[in-house]
Amino acid sequence: RDLLIAICGNAGNALEEIWARQLGVWLYLPGVVHDSNVASLFEEGRQLAARRRSAAEQKTHFPPGKGESV
């Protein structure tokens, strides 16, 4: 629940991408090799996870108002 999954795969391998999507990956990177600079993508993922965590915490501290659904 608190994880973001990124997978580097083989370019042009549709079955591999389908497998990755079934896992629920946050980011699928076809054709990315081990020496590529993807640090900025992982930093973006870390920031997204922090925003989601913060939003979830706020939701538990502030119950929905009248007429709002959970």
mmCIF file of the N, C-alpha and C atoms, coordinates in Angstrom:
data_MODEL
# 
_entry.id   MODEL 
# 
loop_
_atom_site.group_PDB 
_atom_site.id 
_atom_site.type_symbol 
_atom_site.label_atom_id 
_atom_site.label_alt_id 
_atom_site.label_comp_id 
_atom_site.label_asym_id 
_atom_site.label_entity_id 
_atom_site.label_seq_id 
_atom_site.pdbx_PDB_ins_code 
_atom_site.Cartn_x 
_atom_site.Cartn_y 
_atom_site.Cartn_z 
_atom_site.occupancy 
_atom_site.B_iso_or_equiv 
_atom_site.pdbx_formal_charge 
_atom_site.auth_seq_id 
_atom_site.auth_comp_id 
_atom_site.auth_asym_id 
_atom_site.auth_atom_id 
_atom_site.pdbx_PDB_model_num 
ATOM 1   N N  . ARG A 1 1  ? 0.812   -1.195 0.000   1.00 0.00 ? 1  ARG A N  1 
ATOM 2   C CA . ARG A 1 1  ? 0.000   0.000  0.000   1.00 0.00 ? 1  ARG A CA 1 
ATOM 3   C C  . ARG A 1 1  ? 0.857   1.261  0.000   1.00 0.00 ? 1  ARG A C  1 
ATOM 4   N N  . ASP A 1 2  ? 1.962   1.235  0.704   1.00 0.00 ? 2  ASP A N  1 
ATOM 5   C CA . ASP A 1 2  ? 2.832   2.404  0.755   1.00 0.00 ? 2  ASP A CA 1 
ATOM 6   C C  . ASP A 1 2  ? 4.030   2.270  -0.178  1.00 0.00 ? 2  ASP A C  1 
ATOM 7   N N  . LEU A 1 3  ? 3.906   1.436  -1.198  1.00 0.00 ? 3  LEU A N  1 
ATOM 8   C CA . LEU A 1 3  ? 5.011   1.218  -2.119  1.00 0.00 ? 3  LEU A CA 1 
ATOM 9   C C  . LEU A 1 3  ? 4.665   1.696  -3.512  1.00 0.00 ? 3  LEU A C  1 
ATOM 10  N N  . LEU A 1 4  ? 5.674   2.188  -4.202  1.00 0.00 ? 4  LEU A N  1 
ATOM 11  C CA . LEU A 1 4  ? 5.563   2.474  -5.627  1.00 0.00 ? 4  LEU A CA 1 
ATOM 12  C C  . LEU A 1 4  ? 6.545   1.547  -6.321  1.00 0.00 ? 4  LEU A C  1 
ATOM 13  N N  . ILE A 1 5  ? 6.082   0.855  -7.333  1.00 0.00 ? 5  ILE A N  1 
ATOM 14  C CA . ILE A 1 5  ? 6.925   -0.102 -8.031  1.00 0.00 ? 5  ILE A CA 1 
ATOM 15  C C  . ILE A 1 5  ? 7.287   0.474  -9.395  1.00 0.00 ? 5  ILE A C  1 
ATOM 16  N N  . ALA A 1 6  ? 8.568   0.433  -9.712  1.00 0.00 ? 6  ALA A N  1 
ATOM 17  C CA . ALA A 1 6  ? 9.056   0.825  -11.033 1.00 0.00 ? 6  ALA A CA 1 
ATOM 18  C C  . ALA A 1 6  ? 9.778   -0.383 -11.620 1.00 0.00 ? 6  ALA A C  1 
ATOM 19  N N  . ILE A 1 7  ? 9.504   -0.664 -12.878 1.00 0.00 ? 7  ILE A N  1 
ATOM 20  C CA . ILE A 1 7  ? 10.126  -1.809 -13.544 1.00 0.00 ? 7  ILE A CA 1 
ATOM 21  C C  . ILE A 1 7  ? 10.754  -1.328 -14.847 1.00 0.00 ? 7  ILE A C  1 
ATOM 22  N N  . CYS A 1 8  ? 12.004  -1.685 -15.042 1.00 0.00 ? 8  CYS A N  1 
ATOM 23  C CA . CYS A 1 8  ? 12.689  -1.448 -16.308 1.00 0.00 ? 8  CYS A CA 1 
ATOM 24  C C  . CYS A 1 8  ? 12.565  -2.733 -17.113 1.00 0.00 ? 8  CYS A C  1 
ATOM 25  N N  . GLY A 1 9  ? 12.019  -2.623 -18.309 1.00 0.00 ? 9  GLY A N  1 
ATOM 26  C CA . GLY A 1 9  ? 11.781  -3.823 -19.097 1.00 0.00 ? 9  GLY A CA 1 
ATOM 27  C C  . GLY A 1 9  ? 12.435  -3.775 -20.455 1.00 0.00 ? 9  GLY A C  1 
ATOM 28  N N  . ASN A 1 10 ? 12.197  -4.829 -21.205 1.00 0.00 ? 10 ASN A N  1 
ATOM 29  C CA . ASN A 1 10 ? 12.719  -4.933 -22.572 1.00 0.00 ? 10 ASN A CA 1 
ATOM 30  C C  . ASN A 1 10 ? 11.793  -4.199 -23.532 1.00 0.00 ? 10 ASN A C  1 
ATOM 31  N N  . ALA A 1 11 ? 12.349  -3.329 -24.328 1.00 0.00 ? 11 ALA A N  1 
ATOM 32  C CA . ALA A 1 11 ? 11.549  -2.585 -25.302 1.00 0.00 ? 11 ALA A CA 1 
ATOM 33  C C  . ALA A 1 11 ? 10.901  -3.555 -26.284 1.00 0.00 ? 11 ALA A C  1 
ATOM 34  N N  . GLY A 1 12 ? 9.631   -3.335 -26.562 1.00 0.00 ? 12 GLY A N  1 
ATOM 35  C CA . GLY A 1 12 ? 8.928   -4.150 -27.546 1.00 0.00 ? 12 GLY A CA 1 
ATOM 36  C C  . GLY A 1 12 ? 8.394   -5.467 -27.016 1.00 0.00 ? 12 GLY A C  1 
ATOM 37  N N  . ASN A 1 13 ? 8.496   -5.731 -25.745 1.00 0.00 ? 13 ASN A N  1 
ATOM 38  C CA . ASN A 1 13 ? 7.993   -6.985 -25.184 1.00 0.00 ? 13 ASN A CA 1 
ATOM 39  C C  . ASN A 1 13 ? 6.641   -6.710 -24.524 1.00 0.00 ? 13 ASN A C  1 
ATOM 40  N N  . ALA A 1 14 ? 5.579   -6.870 -25.283 1.00 0.00 ? 14 ALA A N  1 
ATOM 41  C CA . ALA A 1 14 ? 4.234   -6.555 -24.802 1.00 0.00 ? 14 ALA A CA 1 
ATOM 42  C C  . ALA A 1 14 ? 3.824   -7.423 -23.618 1.00 0.00 ? 14 ALA A C  1 
ATOM 43  N N  . LEU A 1 15 ? 4.192   -8.696 -23.634 1.00 0.00 ? 15 LEU A N  1 
ATOM 44  C CA . LEU A 1 15 ? 3.829   -9.575 -22.521 1.00 0.00 ? 15 LEU A CA 1 
ATOM 45  C C  . LEU A 1 15 ? 4.491   -9.133 -21.215 1.00 0.00 ? 15 LEU A C  1 
ATOM 46  N N  . GLU A 1 16 ? 5.711   -8.659 -21.312 1.00 0.00 ? 16 GLU A N  1 
ATOM 47  C CA . GLU A 1 16 ? 6.400   -8.173 -20.124 1.00 0.00 ? 16 GLU A CA 1 
ATOM 48  C C  . GLU A 1 16 ? 5.701   -6.935 -19.563 1.00 0.00 ? 16 GLU A C  1 
ATOM 49  N N  . GLU A 1 17 ? 5.276   -6.049 -20.445 1.00 0.00 ? 17 GLU A N  1 
ATOM 50  C CA . GLU A 1 17 ? 4.574   -4.855 -19.983 1.00 0.00 ? 17 GLU A CA 1 
ATOM 51  C C  . GLU A 1 17 ? 3.225   -5.213 -19.361 1.00 0.00 ? 17 GLU A C  1 
ATOM 52  N N  . ILE A 1 18 ? 2.508   -6.149 -19.963 1.00 0.00 ? 18 ILE A N  1 
ATOM 53  C CA . ILE A 1 18 ? 1.227   -6.589 -19.406 1.00 0.00 ? 18 ILE A CA 1 
ATOM 54  C C  . ILE A 1 18 ? 1.454   -7.168 -18.014 1.00 0.00 ? 18 ILE A C  1 
ATOM 55  N N  . TRP A 1 19 ? 2.486   -7.995 -17.858 1.00 0.00 ? 19 TRP A N  1 
ATOM 56  C CA . TRP A 1 19 ? 2.832   -8.562 -16.558 1.00 0.00 ? 19 TRP A CA 1 
ATOM 57  C C  . TRP A 1 19 ? 3.107   -7.458 -15.544 1.00 0.00 ? 19 TRP A C  1 
ATOM 58  N N  . ALA A 1 20 ? 3.874   -6.451 -15.948 1.00 0.00 ? 20 ALA A N  1 
ATOM 59  C CA . ALA A 1 20 ? 4.210   -5.348 -15.050 1.00 0.00 ? 20 ALA A CA 1 
ATOM 60  C C  . ALA A 1 20 ? 2.953   -4.580 -14.649 1.00 0.00 ? 20 ALA A C  1 
ATOM 61  N N  . ARG A 1 21 ? 2.079   -4.323 -15.600 1.00 0.00 ? 21 ARG A N  1 
ATOM 62  C CA . ARG A 1 21 ? 0.845   -3.593 -15.305 1.00 0.00 ? 21 ARG A CA 1 
ATOM 63  C C  . ARG A 1 21 ? -0.061  -4.401 -14.366 1.00 0.00 ? 21 ARG A C  1 
ATOM 64  N N  . GLN A 1 22 ? -0.085  -5.717 -14.533 1.00 0.00 ? 22 GLN A N  1 
ATOM 65  C CA . GLN A 1 22 ? -0.882  -6.558 -13.644 1.00 0.00 ? 22 GLN A CA 1 
ATOM 66  C C  . GLN A 1 22 ? -0.349  -6.518 -12.212 1.00 0.00 ? 22 GLN A C  1 
ATOM 67  N N  . LEU A 1 23 ? 0.944   -6.277 -12.070 1.00 0.00 ? 23 LEU A N  1 
ATOM 68  C CA . LEU A 1 23 ? 1.527   -6.133 -10.736 1.00 0.00 ? 23 LEU A CA 1 
ATOM 69  C C  . LEU A 1 23 ? 1.131   -4.804 -10.093 1.00 0.00 ? 23 LEU A C  1 
ATOM 70  N N  . GLY A 1 24 ? 0.682   -3.866 -10.913 1.00 0.00 ? 24 GLY A N  1 
ATOM 71  C CA . GLY A 1 24 ? 0.299   -2.555 -10.404 1.00 0.00 ? 24 GLY A CA 1 
ATOM 72  C C  . GLY A 1 24 ? 1.456   -1.580 -10.351 1.00 0.00 ? 24 GLY A C  1 
ATOM 73  N N  . VAL A 1 25 ? 2.368   -1.678 -11.312 1.00 0.00 ? 25 VAL A N  1 
ATOM 74  C CA . VAL A 1 25 ? 3.527   -0.796 -11.301 1.00 0.00 ? 25 VAL A CA 1 
ATOM 75  C C  . VAL A 1 25 ? 3.113   0.664  -11.391 1.00 0.00 ? 25 VAL A C  1 
ATOM 76  N N  . TRP A 1 26 ? 3.884   1.516  -10.733 1.00 0.00 ? 26 TRP A N  1 
ATOM 77  C CA . TRP A 1 26 ? 3.684   2.956  -10.818 1.00 0.00 ? 26 TRP A CA 1 
ATOM 78  C C  . TRP A 1 26 ? 4.327   3.474  -12.094 1.00 0.00 ? 26 TRP A C  1 
ATOM 79  N N  . LEU A 1 27 ? 5.441   2.849  -12.470 1.00 0.00 ? 27 LEU A N  1 
ATOM 80  C CA . LEU A 1 27 ? 6.207   3.313  -13.620 1.00 0.00 ? 27 LEU A CA 1 
ATOM 81  C C  . LEU A 1 27 ? 6.791   2.116  -14.349 1.00 0.00 ? 27 LEU A C  1 
ATOM 82  N N  . TYR A 1 28 ? 6.487   1.995  -15.625 1.00 0.00 ? 28 TYR A N  1 
ATOM 83  C CA . TYR A 1 28 ? 7.084   0.946  -16.459 1.00 0.00 ? 28 TYR A CA 1 
ATOM 84  C C  . TYR A 1 28 ? 7.984   1.631  -17.470 1.00 0.00 ? 28 TYR A C  1 
ATOM 85  N N  . LEU A 1 29 ? 9.248   1.247  -17.513 1.00 0.00 ? 29 LEU A N  1 
ATOM 86  C CA . LEU A 1 29 ? 10.244  1.899  -18.365 1.00 0.00 ? 29 LEU A CA 1 
ATOM 87  C C  . LEU A 1 29 ? 10.798  0.899  -19.379 1.00 0.00 ? 29 LEU A C  1 
ATOM 88  N N  . PRO A 1 30 ? 10.168  0.794  -20.552 1.00 0.00 ? 30 PRO A N  1 
ATOM 89  C CA . PRO A 1 30 ? 10.671  -0.144 -21.549 1.00 0.00 ? 30 PRO A CA 1 
ATOM 90  C C  . PRO A 1 30 ? 11.973  0.372  -22.169 1.00 0.00 ? 30 PRO A C  1 
ATOM 91  N N  . GLY A 1 31 ? 12.946  -0.500 -22.272 1.00 0.00 ? 31 GLY A N  1 
ATOM 92  C CA . GLY A 1 31 ? 14.197  -0.162 -22.939 1.00 0.00 ? 31 GLY A CA 1 
ATOM 93  C C  . GLY A 1 31 ? 15.190  0.604  -22.086 1.00 0.00 ? 31 GLY A C  1 
ATOM 94  N N  . VAL A 1 32 ? 14.907  0.828  -20.828 1.00 0.00 ? 32 VAL A N  1 
ATOM 95  C CA . VAL A 1 32 ? 15.854  1.528  -19.965 1.00 0.00 ? 32 VAL A CA 1 
ATOM 96  C C  . VAL A 1 32 ? 16.929  0.539  -19.531 1.00 0.00 ? 32 VAL A C  1 
ATOM 97  N N  . VAL A 1 33 ? 18.162  0.954  -19.643 1.00 0.00 ? 33 VAL A N  1 
ATOM 98  C CA . VAL A 1 33 ? 19.279  0.084  -19.260 1.00 0.00 ? 33 VAL A CA 1 
ATOM 99  C C  . VAL A 1 33 ? 19.819  0.484  -17.904 1.00 0.00 ? 33 VAL A C  1 
ATOM 100 N N  . HIS A 1 34 ? 20.627  -0.379 -17.323 1.00 0.00 ? 34 HIS A N  1 
ATOM 101 C CA . HIS A 1 34 ? 21.092  -0.190 -15.957 1.00 0.00 ? 34 HIS A CA 1 
ATOM 102 C C  . HIS A 1 34 ? 21.887  1.087  -15.744 1.00 0.00 ? 34 HIS A C  1 
ATOM 103 N N  . ASP A 1 35 ? 22.513  1.644  -16.746 1.00 0.00 ? 35 ASP A N  1 
ATOM 104 C CA . ASP A 1 35 ? 23.312  2.844  -16.540 1.00 0.00 ? 35 ASP A CA 1 
ATOM 105 C C  . ASP A 1 35 ? 22.549  4.136  -16.858 1.00 0.00 ? 35 ASP A C  1 
ATOM 106 N N  . SER A 1 36 ? 21.243  4.046  -17.065 1.00 0.00 ? 36 SER A N  1 
ATOM 107 C CA . SER A 1 36 ? 20.436  5.245  -17.307 1.00 0.00 ? 36 SER A CA 1 
ATOM 108 C C  . SER A 1 36 ? 20.247  6.007  -16.007 1.00 0.00 ? 36 SER A C  1 
ATOM 109 N N  . ASN A 1 37 ? 20.133  7.328  -16.113 1.00 0.00 ? 37 ASN A N  1 
ATOM 110 C CA . ASN A 1 37 ? 19.920  8.150  -14.928 1.00 0.00 ? 37 ASN A CA 1 
ATOM 111 C C  . ASN A 1 37 ? 18.422  8.285  -14.689 1.00 0.00 ? 37 ASN A C  1 
ATOM 112 N N  . VAL A 1 38 ? 17.893  7.467  -13.802 1.00 0.00 ? 38 VAL A N  1 
ATOM 113 C CA . VAL A 1 38 ? 16.474  7.523  -13.470 1.00 0.00 ? 38 VAL A CA 1 
ATOM 114 C C  . VAL A 1 38 ? 16.252  8.028  -12.049 1.00 0.00 ? 38 VAL A C  1 
ATOM 115 N N  . ALA A 1 39 ? 17.299  8.588  -11.455 1.00 0.00 ? 39 ALA A N  1 
ATOM 116 C CA . ALA A 1 39 ? 17.194  9.067  -10.074 1.00 0.00 ? 39 ALA A CA 1 
ATOM 117 C C  . ALA A 1 39 ? 16.082  10.095 -9.929  1.00 0.00 ? 39 ALA A C  1 
ATOM 118 N N  . SER A 1 40 ? 15.907  10.971 -10.913 1.00 0.00 ? 40 SER A N  1 
ATOM 119 C CA . SER A 1 40 ? 14.860  11.993 -10.817 1.00 0.00 ? 40 SER A CA 1 
ATOM 120 C C  . SER A 1 40 ? 13.471  11.363 -10.825 1.00 0.00 ? 40 SER A C  1 
ATOM 121 N N  . LEU A 1 41 ? 13.299  10.270 -11.548 1.00 0.00 ? 41 LEU A N  1 
ATOM 122 C CA . LEU A 1 41 ? 12.012  9.588  -11.561 1.00 0.00 ? 41 LEU A CA 1 
ATOM 123 C C  . LEU A 1 41 ? 11.705  8.985  -10.195 1.00 0.00 ? 41 LEU A C  1 
ATOM 124 N N  . PHE A 1 42 ? 12.707  8.423  -9.554  1.00 0.00 ? 42 PHE A N  1 
ATOM 125 C CA . PHE A 1 42 ? 12.500  7.846  -8.237  1.00 0.00 ? 42 PHE A CA 1 
ATOM 126 C C  . PHE A 1 42 ? 12.264  8.929  -7.190  1.00 0.00 ? 42 PHE A C  1 
ATOM 127 N N  . GLU A 1 43 ? 12.899  10.075 -7.364  1.00 0.00 ? 43 GLU A N  1 
ATOM 128 C CA . GLU A 1 43 ? 12.642  11.188 -6.450  1.00 0.00 ? 43 GLU A CA 1 
ATOM 129 C C  . GLU A 1 43 ? 11.198  11.659 -6.602  1.00 0.00 ? 43 GLU A C  1 
ATOM 130 N N  . GLU A 1 44 ? 10.711  11.705 -7.837  1.00 0.00 ? 44 GLU A N  1 
ATOM 131 C CA . GLU A 1 44 ? 9.315   12.066 -8.073  1.00 0.00 ? 44 GLU A CA 1 
ATOM 132 C C  . GLU A 1 44 ? 8.385   11.058 -7.401  1.00 0.00 ? 44 GLU A C  1 
ATOM 133 N N  . GLY A 1 45 ? 8.721   9.803  -7.488  1.00 0.00 ? 45 GLY A N  1 
ATOM 134 C CA . GLY A 1 45 ? 7.923   8.763  -6.830  1.00 0.00 ? 45 GLY A CA 1 
ATOM 135 C C  . GLY A 1 45 ? 7.919   8.917  -5.320  1.00 0.00 ? 45 GLY A C  1 
ATOM 136 N N  . ARG A 1 46 ? 9.071   9.252  -4.747  1.00 0.00 ? 46 ARG A N  1 
ATOM 137 C CA . ARG A 1 46 ? 9.159   9.466  -3.305  1.00 0.00 ? 46 ARG A CA 1 
ATOM 138 C C  . ARG A 1 46 ? 8.282   10.638 -2.884  1.00 0.00 ? 46 ARG A C  1 
ATOM 139 N N  . GLN A 1 47 ? 8.300   11.708 -3.672  1.00 0.00 ? 47 GLN A N  1 
ATOM 140 C CA . GLN A 1 47 ? 7.470   12.874 -3.365  1.00 0.00 ? 47 GLN A CA 1 
ATOM 141 C C  . GLN A 1 47 ? 5.983   12.545 -3.488  1.00 0.00 ? 47 GLN A C  1 
ATOM 142 N N  . LEU A 1 48 ? 5.621   11.767 -4.497  1.00 0.00 ? 48 LEU A N  1 
ATOM 143 C CA . LEU A 1 48 ? 4.230   11.356 -4.666  1.00 0.00 ? 48 LEU A CA 1 
ATOM 144 C C  . LEU A 1 48 ? 3.765   10.520 -3.479  1.00 0.00 ? 48 LEU A C  1 
ATOM 145 N N  . ALA A 1 49 ? 4.603   9.600  -3.032  1.00 0.00 ? 49 ALA A N  1 
ATOM 146 C CA . ALA A 1 49 ? 4.258   8.774  -1.882  1.00 0.00 ? 49 ALA A CA 1 
ATOM 147 C C  . ALA A 1 49 ? 4.073   9.632  -0.633  1.00 0.00 ? 49 ALA A C  1 
ATOM 148 N N  . ALA A 1 50 ? 4.916   10.638 -0.457  1.00 0.00 ? 50 ALA A N  1 
ATOM 149 C CA . ALA A 1 50 ? 4.795   11.520 0.700   1.00 0.00 ? 50 ALA A CA 1 
ATOM 150 C C  . ALA A 1 50 ? 3.496   12.323 0.631   1.00 0.00 ? 50 ALA A C  1 
ATOM 151 N N  . ARG A 1 51 ? 3.125   12.797 -0.563  1.00 0.00 ? 51 ARG A N  1 
ATOM 152 C CA . ARG A 1 51 ? 1.868   13.543 -0.710  1.00 0.00 ? 51 ARG A CA 1 
ATOM 153 C C  . ARG A 1 51 ? 0.667   12.647 -0.433  1.00 0.00 ? 51 ARG A C  1 
ATOM 154 N N  . ARG A 1 52 ? 0.709   11.419 -0.909  1.00 0.00 ? 52 ARG A N  1 
ATOM 155 C CA . ARG A 1 52 ? -0.397  10.484 -0.652  1.00 0.00 ? 52 ARG A CA 1 
ATOM 156 C C  . ARG A 1 52 ? -0.524  10.189 0.833   1.00 0.00 ? 52 ARG A C  1 
ATOM 157 N N  . ARG A 1 53 ? 0.609   9.980  1.484   1.00 0.00 ? 53 ARG A N  1 
ATOM 158 C CA . ARG A 1 53 ? 0.613   9.698  2.915   1.00 0.00 ? 53 ARG A CA 1 
ATOM 159 C C  . ARG A 1 53 ? 0.046   10.889 3.686   1.00 0.00 ? 53 ARG A C  1 
ATOM 160 N N  . SER A 1 54 ? 0.444   12.095 3.306   1.00 0.00 ? 54 SER A N  1 
ATOM 161 C CA . SER A 1 54 ? -0.041  13.310 3.965   1.00 0.00 ? 54 SER A CA 1 
ATOM 162 C C  . SER A 1 54 ? -1.545  13.470 3.762   1.00 0.00 ? 54 SER A C  1 
ATOM 163 N N  . ALA A 1 55 ? -2.024  13.228 2.542   1.00 0.00 ? 55 ALA A N  1 
ATOM 164 C CA . ALA A 1 55 ? -3.459  13.336 2.258   1.00 0.00 ? 55 ALA A CA 1 
ATOM 165 C C  . ALA A 1 55 ? -4.249  12.310 3.061   1.00 0.00 ? 55 ALA A C  1 
ATOM 166 N N  . ALA A 1 56 ? -3.715  11.100 3.185   1.00 0.00 ? 56 ALA A N  1 
ATOM 167 C CA . ALA A 1 56 ? -4.396  10.052 3.956   1.00 0.00 ? 56 ALA A CA 1 
ATOM 168 C C  . ALA A 1 56 ? -4.447  10.434 5.427   1.00 0.00 ? 56 ALA A C  1 
ATOM 169 N N  . GLU A 1 57 ? -3.379  11.004 5.944   1.00 0.00 ? 57 GLU A N  1 
ATOM 170 C CA . GLU A 1 57 ? -3.355  11.430 7.342   1.00 0.00 ? 57 GLU A CA 1 
ATOM 171 C C  . GLU A 1 57 ? -4.353  12.556 7.589   1.00 0.00 ? 57 GLU A C  1 
ATOM 172 N N  . GLN A 1 58 ? -4.443  13.501 6.660   1.00 0.00 ? 58 GLN A N  1 
ATOM 173 C CA . GLN A 1 58 ? -5.394  14.604 6.801   1.00 0.00 ? 58 GLN A CA 1 
ATOM 174 C C  . GLN A 1 58 ? -6.821  14.091 6.783   1.00 0.00 ? 58 GLN A C  1 
ATOM 175 N N  . LYS A 1 59 ? -7.071  13.095 5.967   1.00 0.00 ? 59 LYS A N  1 
ATOM 176 C CA . LYS A 1 59 ? -8.418  12.538 5.851   1.00 0.00 ? 59 LYS A CA 1 
ATOM 177 C C  . LYS A 1 59 ? -8.849  11.893 7.165   1.00 0.00 ? 59 LYS A C  1 
ATOM 178 N N  . THR A 1 60 ? -7.903  11.264 7.866   1.00 0.00 ? 60 THR A N  1 
ATOM 179 C CA . THR A 1 60 ? -8.258  10.633 9.133   1.00 0.00 ? 60 THR A CA 1 
ATOM 180 C C  . THR A 1 60 ? -8.450  11.657 10.243  1.00 0.00 ? 60 THR A C  1 
ATOM 181 N N  . HIS A 1 61 ? -7.809  12.813 10.124  1.00 0.00 ? 61 HIS A N  1 
ATOM 182 C CA . HIS A 1 61 ? -7.932  13.855 11.144  1.00 0.00 ? 61 HIS A CA 1 
ATOM 183 C C  . HIS A 1 61 ? -9.165  14.727 10.942  1.00 0.00 ? 61 HIS A C  1 
ATOM 184 N N  . PHE A 1 62 ? -9.634  14.818 9.713   1.00 0.00 ? 62 PHE A N  1 
ATOM 185 C CA . PHE A 1 62 ? -10.779 15.667 9.404   1.00 0.00 ? 62 PHE A CA 1 
ATOM 186 C C  . PHE A 1 62 ? -11.878 14.821 8.779   1.00 0.00 ? 62 PHE A C  1 
ATOM 187 N N  . PRO A 1 63 ? -12.830 14.361 9.584   1.00 0.00 ? 63 PRO A N  1 
ATOM 188 C CA . PRO A 1 63 ? -13.901 13.524 9.029   1.00 0.00 ? 63 PRO A CA 1 
ATOM 189 C C  . PRO A 1 63 ? -14.727 14.319 8.020   1.00 0.00 ? 63 PRO A C  1 
ATOM 190 N N  . PRO A 1 64 ? -15.373 13.619 7.081   1.00 0.00 ? 64 PRO A N  1 
ATOM 191 C CA . PRO A 1 64 ? -16.165 14.303 6.060   1.00 0.00 ? 64 PRO A CA 1 
ATOM 192 C C  . PRO A 1 64 ? -17.287 15.123 6.680   1.00 0.00 ? 64 PRO A C  1 
ATOM 193 N N  . GLY A 1 65 ? -17.569 16.253 6.043   1.00 0.00 ? 65 GLY A N  1 
ATOM 194 C CA . GLY A 1 65 ? -18.671 17.105 6.504   1.00 0.00 ? 65 GLY A CA 1 
ATOM 195 C C  . GLY A 1 65 ? -20.000 16.534 6.108   1.00 0.00 ? 65 GLY A C  1 
ATOM 196 N N  . LYS A 1 66 ? -21.045 17.217 6.489   1.00 0.00 ? 66 LYS A N  1 
ATOM 197 C CA . LYS A 1 66 ? -22.403 16.779 6.190   1.00 0.00 ? 66 LYS A CA 1 
ATOM 198 C C  . LYS A 1 66 ? -22.600 16.682 4.680   1.00 0.00 ? 66 LYS A C  1 
ATOM 199 N N  . GLY A 1 67 ? -23.094 15.564 4.217   1.00 0.00 ? 67 GLY A N  1 
ATOM 200 C CA . GLY A 1 67 ? -23.356 15.376 2.800   1.00 0.00 ? 67 GLY A CA 1 
ATOM 201 C C  . GLY A 1 67 ? -22.157 14.870 2.012   1.00 0.00 ? 67 GLY A C  1 
ATOM 202 N N  . GLU A 1 68 ? -20.964 14.781 2.626   1.00 0.00 ? 68 GLU A N  1 
ATOM 203 C CA . GLU A 1 68 ? -19.787 14.278 1.924   1.00 0.00 ? 68 GLU A CA 1 
ATOM 204 C C  . GLU A 1 68 ? -19.661 12.782 2.153   1.00 0.00 ? 68 GLU A C  1 
ATOM 205 N N  . SER A 1 69 ? -19.183 12.098 1.145   1.00 0.00 ? 69 SER A N  1 
ATOM 206 C CA . SER A 1 69 ? -18.989 10.657 1.269   1.00 0.00 ? 69 SER A CA 1 
ATOM 207 C C  . SER A 1 69 ? -17.557 10.361 1.649   1.00 0.00 ? 69 SER A C  1 
ATOM 208 N N  . VAL A 1 70 ? -17.348 9.175  2.183   1.00 0.00 ? 70 VAL A N  1 
ATOM 209 C CA . VAL A 1 70 ? -16.017 8.747  2.604   1.00 0.00 ? 70 VAL A CA 1 
ATOM 210 C C  . VAL A 1 70 ? -15.310 8.085  1.467   1.00 0.00 ? 70 VAL A C  1 
# 
